[in-house]
Structure formats: structure tokens, C-alpha cells
Amino acid sequence: MAQLFSNEWINELKDAWNNDPEVADKLEAIEFSSTITCGFKGEETPSCVFVVEKGKAISAGLYNGEAADWDMRADESDWMNWVSKPLGMTGMGIAFTTGKLKFATGDFKAMIKNPSMAGPFIKSFSLMSQIGAEA
């Protein structure tokens, strides 16, 4: 099992993303393209980056200054909780409203109201639990 947000981990997530039709195919249908970063609250820069073009994850790795369309931040303990038990729609809303999940970049409220984006976004958290992670 790879360390959370390591190069190995984010590439495992990229492969899981591309192999899951509930994520990749649904986002391909709406031609979703974005640069997504993840990291820890309080850190100046994110830890890793994930590039999606027309629903497919085309690259993933350690953050190297890329401009993010979506930058998600949380405490390590929260990320590890979500890796062990993925967030559903209700849990995602609670995590956002309580500040456990922060979006340094990206409009969470607009995304979560759009079913064609919300479903795959929620599903991506279950992909994190499928691959697991070490702290």
C-alpha cells in the first residue's frame, strides 16, 4: 500500500479513475477537463496533482507548480478517515460545511449541484478507499 499523496498513490488513483466507468465515462460525456490538486490544510502548496482531459486522467504525480482548477485540502487524519470509509453525498456536504474539506480553488457548491459532476466526484472518494493508503 502506498503512502497517501505519494507519486505511487496518485498514479494508482489515476488508474482506478480510468478503469471506473462511473467516473471516467460519465465525465467524458460532459467533456470534463481539469487540473486537480490535493494536499493538507496549512501547507502552502498541494502534495499531488491529477490532470483530466475529457473525463480521462492523463497524468498524475507530485505537485510541481501546476495551476489548479480544483485544489482540495484537509487534515491528514480526515484524508485517512475518508480513505478507510469513503464519503457519500451527505458526508461530503458535512465535511464541506464543517470545514474538514476545503476547496482552495474550485466551486464546490456549483459542482455538487450538478448531478453530472457530483456523482463522479463522490465516486472518486470511494476509489481512494479501494486503493487504500498509508499515513
N, C-alpha and C positions, 0 to 999 in steps of 0.2 A: 504494500500500500504506500502510495506516495505522500509526501508532505503537502499539506494544504497550500495552494498557490505556487507551488514549485513548477518548473518547466514541465516536468514529467506529469504532474497532476493536471495542469491546464490542457495539455495535449490529450490526456485520457478523456477529459471532458469534451474536447473538440470532437474526438472520435465518437463518443457516446451521442453527442448532439447530432452529428451527421447520420448516424445509424438509427435515429428515432424519428419515424415519420410524423409523430405528433408535434415535433419541434421543427425539424428541417423542412419537411414538406409543407406544413402549414405556413411557415414563414416565407417559403419560396413562392407560395400562392399570392402573397401580398408584396412580393419583391422587397422584403425587409433586408436592409443593408445597414450595418452599424459597426462601430468600434466600441467594444465593451471592456471596461476595466473593473477589477475587483481589488479590494485591499482592506486595510484595517483603519478604523477611526483613529484620528490623531496623527496619522502619518502623512507627510507632505505629498507623497506620490503613491499611486496604487502599486500593488505587488505584481499583477499579471494582466495580460491583455489578450483579447479574443476578437478576431476580425471576422465578420459575417458579411457575405455578399449573396444577395438574392436567396436568403434562407440557409445557405451552406456556410459552415465555418471553414474558412480558407487558410487561416493561420492562427497560431496561439503561441504564447511564450511569456517570458518575463517582461515586465513593463520597461520600455526604453524611450519614453518621451512622446509616445503617440498621443494625438488629440482624441479624446474620448467623446463619444456621443452619449454614453451611459457609463457612469462611474459609481459603483456600489461599494459602500463601506459599512462595516460592522465590527464589533469587538471579536477577537479570536474565539472566545467562548461561545458567542452566538453563532458564528460560522460553523463551529464544530457541532453545536446542537442541531443545526439545520442539515449538516452532512449526515448525522445519525438519524434524524427524523425530519424529513423534508416538510417545508411549509406548504400548506394548502392555501386556498383563496382567503379564508378567514384569518389564518395565522399570518399571512403576508400583510394583510391590512393592519393587523395588530402590531406587527413588527415595525411597519412604517409609521403608524400614528404614535407609537410609544418612543420612536427614535432609535430602536435597536437596529433597523436597517435604514441607512441614509443614502440618498442619491446626491452626490456632489455635482453630478451632471446628469441630465435626463429628466423628463417629466413623468414621474411615477403616476400621478393622478390621471393624466391623459391616457397613458399606456394601459392602466388597469381597467379603464372604462371601455377599452376597445377589445372585444372578445377575440379578434383575430391575432392580437398581440398578447393579451393577458393569459390565455390558455398555454401557449408555448413558454411564456416566461415562468409561470408556475411550474410547468413540467420540467424546466431546466433545473430547478431546485431538486426535483426527485432524481435527476441524472447525477447530481452531486452525491446523493446518498448511495446510488448504485455503484459508483466508483470508490466511495469512501475517501478517507484522508487521515493522515497523522498530523497531530498538532506540531 
